[in-house]
Amino acid sequence: MAKVKTRYNCTQCGTQHPKWAGQCNDCGEWNTLEEVVAEASKPTNSRFAGYSGEVTRIQTLKDVSLAEHPRISTKMLELDRVLGGGLVQGSVVLIGGDPGIGKSTILIQALASFSKLKSLYVTGEESLQQVSLRAKRLELPLDNLRLLTETSVEQILAQVKLEKPELMVIDSIQTIYTEHLQSAPGSVSQIREATAQLTRFAKQSNTAMFIVGHVTKEGTLAGPRVLEHMVDTVLYFEGNPGERYRILRAVKNRFGAVNELGVFAMTDKGLKEVSNPSAIFLSRHEEPVSGSVIMVTREGTRPLLVEVQALVDESHGAMPRRVALGLEQNRMAMLLAVMHRHGGISMFDQDVFVNVVGGVKITETAADLPLLISAFSSFRNKPLAQDMVMFGEVGLAGEIRPVPNGEERLKEAVKHGFKRAIVPKLNQPQKKIKGLEIFAAQRLQDVVAYLC
């Protein structure tokens, strides 16, 4: 067996070094050398074989088999939705989130639901007793839950080859290390090499795999960025661990829609799925209040009703504040300038605070019009009708641009009892929607005049 060799690469310029040093001799940067495997053992000619172990050959597209493998349902509809309809055999799913958000809870619930599927839960952070206590507290069936406490990826793969599970969970990748490297577990090189070995095994054995990843204080997955490229699906848990509701979002999915969203509620018996998330994001006020607008956003394939709230107050500082939670702050500053230029409403001496109720993060431009109208409502202290929804993108010239799936958004609003809507002119449906009065606007000043 060939001896494993290591080298050190500079993350800035890519220069290779035979040993570690504090400074790169080529580019002069400090603390940029990371350990990588230079030559791994090659007992077989596996580098010329595909995931199945067979020697690969060149094929034309028409010769490729298009037979689809059936998806494995997790018995949790919200999780299946985010995964694109269920688990795919041989897929690797990376799930991240803040500590205590519910990553381990949802995975052990998913494993317990597979009564006819051989599964394995590998934990490197908790003891077997801790995992068992959590499962008992959640009142999960314990007969089919197979557990392993190990942090060496070589030892894990040796045990897994004997166990031959169809589904396995690695909790977490930051605790797993490979014996080929001398760096500490959790380092960039350890995470990358351990993930590469686990992914290779999942593809070769056709095993579905969940990998739990920690996040940094900025909210991104800890470790190298290439980690997200190596896996098939990346899921993020959003929300405050102190709050009840959790949002699971897919930011990468080779087998389904991107930005798909699932909503869960944390209870004393684990995570429970929320089938109608629009109801929890809407604040049904007893009487109309200023600064509140209901918009219809779209997350993946699901239309979602959320409430956008704004508070506009006189600024007492040299620089008025612009704070946006759940929306892009720079875009809000740009839209306020559009409101001044094309709507005739000036807020240059006002503090503007905007918040999306429920902790939802909206990235699409359909929130432009609701953001401006909620700020206008608060600034003029003019409550809007409670049965009104709106959506639309606002351009720099003051035009209201259309957004995708406008008719589907309107139908979702009707389901929740809304009777009026403000939409872009090009999003006006060809057929009238029963019970819904639609105002189609072309420019921002048209909406301001309609509301005044």
N, C-alpha and C positions, 0 to 999 in steps of 0.2 A: 504494500500500500504506500503510495507516494505521500511524503510529508507535506502537511499543509503549511503554506507560506503566507505571510501577511506583508502588506506594504501600507504606506500612508500617503493619501492623496490630499492635495490642497483644494478646499471647496471653492476658492476664489479663482485660481488660474488653472487647476487640474494637474499641476506638476506632481510627479511621483517621487517619493522619498523612501529610502530603505529603512529608516528608523524615524521615530517621532522627534520633533523639535518644536520649540515654542514659536519660532518664526519661520515662514516659508522663505527659502533662499532665493526663489525666483521673483515673486511679486512683493515680498517684504511684509505681508500681512501677518498678524499675530493670532495664535490659537485657531488656525484654520485647517490643521492637519487632522484627518480622521482615518481610522484603521479600516482596511478592507482586505478581503481574502484575495491573494494574488494567484494561488494555485490550489484548488481543492483536490481531494482524492478522486480518482476516476477508476473505480473497479470495473466498470462496464463502459461500453461505447454509447452511453445514454445521451451524449450531446448531439448525436445524429438521429435521435428518436423523438417522436412527438410525445404528447401527454399520455397517450395510451401505451407507450413503450414500443410501438411498432416503428419501423424505419419509415420516415416521411418521403413522399414523392410529389412531384409537381402535377397538379390537376387543373382542368378547366372548370369554370363556374357551373356549367351544366352537369358535370359529373359529381358535384358535391351533393351529398345526401341532405335533404331538407326535413327529415323526420324529426318532429319536435318531441322532446321528452316531457311527460306530464309534470306539471308543477306540484310541489308538495305544500299543502295548505297548513298553516300554523294554527288554525282554529281561532285566530284573532283577525277579524276582518280588516281592522285598521292597519295592522302589520302587513297583511297580505296586500293591501292596497299600495302601501309604500314600496313593497318589494316588486310590484308589478303583476300581482296575481298569485304569489306564493314563491316558495324556494325552488331554485333550479339545481339539479344534481351537478356537483362539481363546481358550484359557484362559491366565491369567497366574499363575505359581507363584512365590511368594517363599520363598527358602530361607535360613535364618540359622544361625549357630553360631559357636563360638569359633574364633580363628585356628588353622589347622593341623588342624582336626577332620575335614576331608575334603570340603568343599563343592565346590571346583573339581574334585577327583578324581572324585567320583561323576557330575558333570555331563559331564565330558569322556568318561567311560566310556559314559554314556548316548548321547551324540552319536555316538560311534564305532559303536554297535550299530545305528544306523539306516542300513543300507546302501542302502535304496531311498527314503529320505526326504531331501530337500534341507534341510540344516541349516547354521547359522552360529554361530560362537563369537566373541562380541565381548568383548575384554578391555581394561580400562582400568588394570589394575594390573601386568600382566606384558607382556613383549615377545613377539613371535612366536617367537623362539628359545627362550624359557623354556617356552612352552606346547608347542612341538615336542619339546623334551627330555623333558618329563613324559610326553607321549604315547608316545615311543619307550621310555622306561623302563617304562611299563605294558604295552608290547608291543601297542599298539592299532593297528588298520588306519588308515593315514594318507591313503588315496586320497580318502575322502569328507569329511574334516575341513576345513571352510572357516573361516578365521580373519580377524579384523579387529581392529586396534588403533586405538581412537578413544575420546575422552571427551566430545565434543560430541554432544548428542542430535540436533541438527539434521543434522549430518554423518552420524551413524549411520543415521537414517531415510532420508536421501538415498541412501546406499549400499544399504540394505536394499530400497528400492523398485525398484532395478535388479536386485538379486540374487534377490528374491522367494523367500526361504526358507520352508519349512513349519514349521520349528522353529528357535528362536534362544535363545542364552544371553547375558545381560548380567552381566558379572563385573568390578566390582560396582557397585551403584547409588550408592555413596558417592563414586565417582570420576567419575560422569557429571554434566555441567552443561548448562544451557541458556543460550544467548546472550542471552535476553531479560532475564536477571537479572544484577546486578553482584556478588552475594555469592559467596563462595568455594564450590567444590565440597564437598559433604558437609554443607552447612548445611541447616536445616529447609526453607527455601523452595526451594532447588535440588533436594533429594531429592523433594519433593512435586510440583514442576512437571515434572521429568524423568520420574517414574513415571507421571504423568497422560498425558504425550505417548506414552510407550511402550505404556501400556495401551490408549489410544485407537487406536493403530496396530494392535495385536494383534487387537482386536475388529473393526476395519474390514477387515483383510486376512485374518482367520481363521487367524492364525499362533499356534501354541503357543509360549509364552515362559517361560523360567526367569529369575528375577532374584535375584542373590546379594546378601544384605544383611549388613552387619556387626552385631555385638551390643555392647552396653555392658558395663561391669563387673558390672552387676546381672543380666546374662543376657538382657536384652530387646533387640529390634531397635532399632538406632540410627536416629534420625530421628523424624518426627512419627508419632503413633499412627494418624493417618488413612491411613498407608501400608498398614497391614494391612487396612483397609476397602476400599481401591481394588483389591486383587488378589482372585483367586478362591480361592487356596489358600495357606496359610502352613505351612511345614515348619520344624521346629527339629532341629538335630543336637545330641544330648546325649552326655555322656561326657567323659572326660579325654583330651586329645590324646596323653598319654603311655601310655595303655592301649591294648589291642588292639581292644576291642569298641566299636562306635558304635551309638547308638540314634537313629533318625529318626522323629520324632513329628509327626503332623498336628494342629495346634491350630485350624485353620479349613479347611474344604473344602466348597465349593458343589456338588461332584460326587461326594461320598463320605462315609464315616463320619468323625466327628471323634474325635480321640485315638487314631487308628489308629497302630500301631507297627510299624516294620521294624528288624531287627537286622542289622548288618554287622560283619565282621571286617576290620581294616586289615592288609594284607600288603604285601610288597615289590612285588607286581603290582597294587596298588590294592585297592579295597573288594570283598570277597567276601560274598555274602549268607549268612546263617545260617538254614537251614530249620527247625531245631529249637531255638529260643532257650531253652526251659525247661532243656535239658541244661546250658547254660553258666552258668545262674544257681543251680544246685543244687550244694551242696558235699557230696559223698558221703563222710561221715566213716567212718573204719574202725570206730569204736565210738560209741555214743550220747554226746552232749555236752549239757550243760545250757545253756539260753539260746538254743537253736536250734529254730525252728518253720518248717515248710513251709506256705505258703499258696497258694491259687489266686486270682490276680487276673485282671482282664479289661481288656485294652487294645484299645479299638475293638471289633472282631469276633473277637478272638483271646484265648482263655484262656491264661494264662501262669503257670507255677509258679516262685515265687521263694522265697528263704530269708530270713526275718526273724531277726536275731540281736540279743540283748540282753545287757548286762552290768550287773549290779546290785552295787554295792559300798558299803561303809560310807563315809559322807561325813565328812570331817575339816574342813570349812569351816562358816561360819555359815549359808550357803545351799546346800542340796544342788543338784547340777547336774542339768539335764534336757536331754540332747542327742539329737536325732533327725536321722538322715541318710536321705533318701529318703521320709520321712514328715513330717506336720505336727507341729511341736513343741508348739504350744498344745493341739492335740487330745490329744497324749500326756499332758500334765499333767492335762487333764480326765479322761482314762481312768484314770489312777492314782488320782485321787480316787474314782472309781466303784469301783475295786478295793478301796479301803479301806472304803468305806461298805457295799457289797453283797457283797464277797468276803471280808471279814474279814482282809485282808492289808494291813498298813501299811508304806509305804516312805517316810515323811516324813523319815527321817534317812538315806536312802540316795541315792547318786548313781546315776542311771539313764541308760545309753547304749544307743540303739537304732540299728541299721543294716540297710539292705536290701542284700543282697549283689549285686554286679554294677553298682552305680550306678543302679539303676532308681528312678524317682520314682513313688510310689503316691499317688494323690489320692482314690481311692474309699474308702468307709467299710468295705468288706469286710476291711480290714486291722486293724480295732479288736480283734477277738478274738485274732488271732495276736500282736499287739503285747503285749497283757496277759499272754497265756499264756507268751510268751518271757521277759517280765520275771519272772513267777512262777517259771518253771523255773530262771532264774539265781539268784533270791533264795533259793529253797529248795535250790539245787544239786541239782535233780532232773531228770535227763535224760528226755526224752520218746522214745517209740518212733520209730524211723527210718522206718517205713512209714506214718506218720500225717500227714494234711493237715487244714487247718481254714480256715474263713473265716466272717465274720459281723460285723454291726454291733452295737455295744454302746450302749444308751441310758443316760440319766442315772439311770433307775430300776433299772438292773441287768438289763434284759431284753435278750435276744439277738434282734435284728431280722433279717428276711430281706434278701437282696441279689439283684439280677437274675441270671438265667441260672444258677441253682444246679445244675441237673442237668447242664448242659454243662460246668461246672467239675469236677464229680465224674467225668465220663467222661474228661476230660483227665488227671485224677489216676490213674485206672486204667490209662491208656495207659503211664504212667511207672512202673508197678509198685507203687503205693501200695495198701494193703489196709484202712486204717482212716481214718475221717474224722469230724470234729466240725463239725456244721453247725447253723444255726438250725432250729427246729422246723418253720417254714413252708417251708423249703427241702428238706425230706425228700422224695425222689422217691416217686411213687405205686407205681412198679414197682421191685422190688429190682434193684440193679446187681450183676451177677455178680462175685464176688471182692472185694467191698467191704463192710466192716462199718461201719455208720453209727450214730453217736450224735447224736440230735437233742436240742438243749438249748433250754430256754425262758428260763433265767435264768443269770447269771454264776456264782452259787454252785453250780449244777448241774454246770458244767464243772469247777470247782475240786474238788468232791467226787468227780467221775469220775476225775480225774487223781491224786487222793490215794489 
